Amino acid sequence: MEERAQRFWAELAAAYKSAGRPTLGRLVRLGKQQSPQVEIAVSTLNDWLNGRTVPRRDYDRYVMALVDFLQQEAARAGSGYARRSEGWWQQLLAAARQEREAAR
């Protein structure tokens, strides 16, 4: 039933793995580098990466920075990960969020 949410989680996990699985602490610091800063908890990141929750709308800017960072790291590592556009990620995230909200 949750096909789009599953796809979001699978794509995020693939980007994370291809980037060499950076520490969650590093990903928290990524939020602090945003302007304005984004406060993100390790538990929140863990829930996203392990398919427990879909990011809320107020995290959209951070999610786009996160996937950009992961994709850059994957390219730097030469992992062969197929980079996706920001628009593609935004559409997938919106569809996953809509699906999860409809299931409530």
N, C-alpha and C positions, 0 to 999 in steps of 0.2 A: 504494500500500500504506500509506503513512504519512499517511493522510487527516486524522487528528486532530492530529498534529504540524504538518502543513501549515496547518491551520485556526488553531492557536495562533499560529504565526509570522505568518500573514496578519493576524490580529486585533491582535497586538502591533504589527506594522508600521503598521497603519492608525491605531491610537491614537497612536503616535509621530509619524507624519506629520501627523495632525490637530492635535497639540499644537505644531506648528511646528518639529519636529525639534530639541528642546533638545540642547545639547552633551552628549557622554558624560561630560565632567567634571562637569556639573551633576547628572547622574544618579548619579555616584559620590558626590557630596556628599549626595544624598538618603539614601544608606545611612548616612552619618556622622551624619545627623540622627535616625536611629532610636534607640530605647532598648531594649535595648543596641544599640550601633552595629553596622552590617553592613559588613564590608569587601568591596567588589566591585571587580573589575578592569575597566578599560576593554575589554580583550579579551573578557572574559566577556559584558559587555553587547553588544558588537559581534556576538559569536556568536549571541546570542539574537535580536537585531534582524535579522540576516541569515540566519536559518533554519539555522544549523549545529548548535546544541545546544538542548536543552530544559532549563530550570533544574532543578537538583537539589532534593530536598526541603528541604535546609538553607537554601535561599534563599526558601522560600515566603513568609515575612513580608515580605521585601524586594520580591518580585514583586508582592504585593498593594499595598504602598506605591507601587511604581513605576506600576502601572496606575491607581491612584487619582490620583496626581500627573498622569499623562498625560491622563487624562480631565478633570481639573479645568482643565488648560491648554487642552485642546481646546474646552471650554465657554467659557472666558475669551476665546478667539480667535474664537468664533462660527463654528466650522468645520462645525457641523451633525453632528458625530460622535455616534452613538447610544451613550450611556453604558450600560455593562453592570454588573450587580451583582457584588459581591465573590464571592458564591456561584457565579455563572456562570463567572467567571474561575477559581475554584478547581476546578470540575468540568472545565473545558476543559484546564487544566494537568494535572490528575490523569490524564485520558484520554490526553493527549499523552505524558505520562511513561510510562504503562502500555504504550502502543503502542511506544514506543522501546525499553523494556526487553524486551518480547516479541520484538522484531526482533533482539536481540543473540544 
